[in-house]
Amino acid sequence: AVMVTTDNEPPVLVHKPITMVPAEKPLTVTAEVKDPSGVKWVRVLYRGVNQYFDYQNFQMLPTGKENQYQAVIPGDQILPEWDFMYLFEIMDNKGNGKIYPDLEKETPYIVVKLERN
């Protein structure tokens, strides 16, 4: 099936970047995502700042607060050997998607410094 629509705008995501967290502790990531056609899904992709690692991803779920989505990344995924990085993938109900941060405007991921003991 081919979807024909005049909606060709991806969802809008607003997120305050996380800049520092303790190593080996769960990390809660929250974002506001909205789109007139509705949000199909929001994912957070993450890994240690090590190019040999593959990105892992978590489906972000609605929190109950309007347009707010959240995921908790387990502490065992936040290794003290490397800082941590993450980005978002978002899709609306009309098939328009986006990666945030936007490569056309900024570095396409967020780096989080780790507090190490």
C-alpha positions, -999 to +999 in steps of 0.1 A: +000+000+000+012+035-008+003+063+016-007+096-001-007+126+022+000+163+022+017+159+056+054+158+049+067+173+081+083+151+107+074+153+144+090+180+165+112+169+194+122+191+224+149+177+247+173+193+272+205+174+267+219+154+296+255+165+302+267+144+332+256+112+350+271+087+373+286+056+357+267+023+362+235+040+374+202+040+355+196+070+332+162+084+326+158+101+292+128+123+286+117+142+255+086+161+243+075+149+209+045+162+190+030+161+156-005+170+142-009+135+127+001+118+159+034+102+170+039+066+159+070+059+179+100+075+197+132+056+202+164+065+220+196+050+206+227+048+228+261+034+233+294+041+250+317+065+232+335+037+215+332+031+178+334-006+182+300-007+200+268-010+182+239+013+191+213-002+214+178+012+214+148+015+237+113+023+227+103+055+246+069+053+262+043+080+269+046+092+305+009+103+308+020+139+306+009+154+272+035+148+245+061+135+269+080+103+263+105+085+285+129+056+287+152+043+314+185+030+303+198+004+327+230+012+347+248-019+333+247-002+299+265+029+311+301+016+315+327+036+334+354+030+307+338+054+282+316+084+282+281+078+269+262+090+238+226+090+226+203+102+199+166+099+190+146+085+161+110+097+158+082+088+134+047+102+129+015+084+119+020+096+082+054+080+078+075+112+084+106+105+104+136+123+118+168+118+138+176+142+166+199+160+169+197+169+132+229+162+113+221+192+090+223+216+121+246+200+147+265+170+158+240+141+154+243+127+189+246+140+225+277+131+246+273+126+283+303+128+306+304+102+332+311+107+369+335+079+378+345+067+413 
